[in-house]
Amino acid sequence: MIFKKHRLKRLVVGWIALYPTLLIILFLLSGITRYLSIPLATLVEVIVIVPVTQLLAYPIAEKIFAKWLSS
């Protein structure tokens, strides 16, 4: 197997944290980014999504799934 069990679990938790974060932020920014060019809209979205995901979504997901991650 290419991935070790622990890495695969962390990958799954990352997806679980990222997907709803993306949906919420893209929905909230849609009013602003609708009028921007695709590269500029993508830049604005990434500037917001990366810190929110790294500083908020991933730590929360890791706490929620801590028991499963450590098993």
N, C-alpha and C positions, 0 to 999 in steps of 0.2 A: 504494500500500500504506500502510495506517494506521501500522503499526509499521516502524521502521527495522530492518535486519537485526540490528544489535547489540542493540537492545532486545528483540527477539524471542528471541534466544539467551539473554539474561539471564533472561527470563521462563521459558524452558524449564528452565534450570538451577535456578531458584527452585522450580519444581514438583518437580523431581527431588530437591531437598533437603528440601522440605516434606513430601511424601507419606510417606516412611518414618519421618520424625521424628514426624509425627502418629500413625501406627499404633503405634509403640513407646510413646510417652508415654501415649496413650489406653489402651493395654493395661496399662501399669504402674499407672496411676491408677484403673483400673476398680474395684479392690477398695475404694478410698476413696470415689470419686464415686458408686458404685452406691446409696449410702444417702442421698445429698444431693438436694435439689430440683434441677430442671434449671438454673435460673439460678445457683445456688451451685456446682453441678458445673461448669458452663461457666466460671465465674469462676476456679475452681481450675485447670482445664485451661489456660485462657489465660495465667494467671500463670506457669505452668510452660513452656508451649509457646513463647511469644514470646521469652523470653531464650535458651532452648536453640536455637531456630531462628536467631535473629539472631547469637548469639555463637559457635555451634558448627557447625550444619548448613550455613548459607550459606557461611561462609568455607572449609569443607572442600570443598564442592561447587565453589566458584570455583577452588580450587587444582587439583582433579581435572580440571576442564574448561577450565583457563586457556588452553591452546593453541587449543582450538576457539573460545573466546570472542574471542581476539585475531585469528582469521583472518577 
